[in-house]
């Protein structure tokens, strides 16, 4: 599970930029089939955080492995984490 500061659309856009046609959507979420593994991401928008006038989206991402061995899944998930990072600091 990941808690992210993005909308579902932003998350999907990040995946598509990194993986193109390897990303698909179904009725249960987003599927990524790449590098010998298939990951499923169930996205749930949560209450946004508000700091003054600033609104920060909150997204719960439940991740499951549909295909592939543990090593391939971990490697792909590490790349997904880098692809969906947002700037800040």
CORVEN-V90080 format. One record per residue. SS is DSSP state (A for helix, B for strand, O for the rest). PSI is psi in whole degrees, -180 to 180 (none if undefined). NEAR is the number of other ideal C-beta (glycine too) atoms within 10 Angstrom. Layout:
BEGIN
ss:SS psi:PSI near:NEAR
ss:SS psi:PSI near:NEAR
END
This chain:
BEGIN
ss:O psi:140 near:7
ss:B psi:143 near:14
ss:B psi:122 near:9
ss:B psi:154 near:20
ss:O psi:70 near:13
ss:O psi:168 near:19
ss:O psi:164 near:15
ss:A psi:-42 near:18
ss:A psi:-42 near:10
ss:A psi:-41 near:15
ss:A psi:-48 near:22
ss:A psi:-42 near:18
ss:A psi:-43 near:14
ss:A psi:-43 near:19
ss:A psi:-43 near:21
ss:A psi:-37 near:16
ss:A psi:-38 near:11
ss:A psi:-34 near:16
ss:A psi:-4 near:17
ss:A psi:-125 near:9
ss:A psi:-5 near:8
ss:A psi:-8 near:15
ss:B psi:130 near:19
ss:B psi:165 near:10
ss:B psi:145 near:12
ss:B psi:-175 near:8
ss:O psi:-15 near:4
ss:O psi:-6 near:12
ss:B psi:-145 near:18
ss:B psi:139 near:19
ss:B psi:134 near:17
ss:B psi:121 near:24
ss:B psi:102 near:18
ss:B psi:155 near:20
ss:O psi:38 near:15
ss:O psi:14 near:13
ss:B psi:156 near:20
ss:B psi:121 near:18
ss:B psi:144 near:23
ss:B psi:135 near:17
ss:B psi:114 near:23
ss:B psi:119 near:13
ss:B psi:130 near:19
ss:B psi:116 near:11
ss:B psi:135 near:12
ss:B psi:173 near:11
ss:B psi:129 near:7
ss:B psi:156 near:13
ss:B psi:142 near:11
ss:B psi:126 near:9
ss:B psi:104 near:7
ss:O psi:-126 near:5
ss:O psi:-6 near:5
ss:B psi:127 near:8
ss:B psi:127 near:10
ss:B psi:120 near:10
ss:B psi:152 near:17
ss:B psi:127 near:16
ss:B psi:127 near:20
ss:B psi:126 near:13
ss:B psi:110 near:19
ss:B psi:125 near:13
ss:B psi:133 near:15
ss:B psi:153 near:12
ss:B psi:122 near:16
ss:B psi:-33 near:12
ss:B psi:153 near:13
ss:O psi:159 near:18
ss:O psi:172 near:11
ss:A psi:-42 near:9
ss:A psi:-47 near:10
ss:A psi:-41 near:17
ss:A psi:-44 near:20
ss:A psi:-42 near:13
ss:A psi:-46 near:16
ss:A psi:-42 near:22
ss:A psi:-38 near:15
ss:A psi:-39 near:10
ss:A psi:-37 near:15
ss:A psi:-43 near:22
ss:A psi:-43 near:11
ss:A psi:-37 near:9
ss:A psi:-27 near:15
ss:O psi:7 near:21
ss:O psi:146 near:10
ss:O psi:149 near:10
ss:O psi:161 near:4
ss:O psi:-172 near:5
ss:O psi:none near:2
END
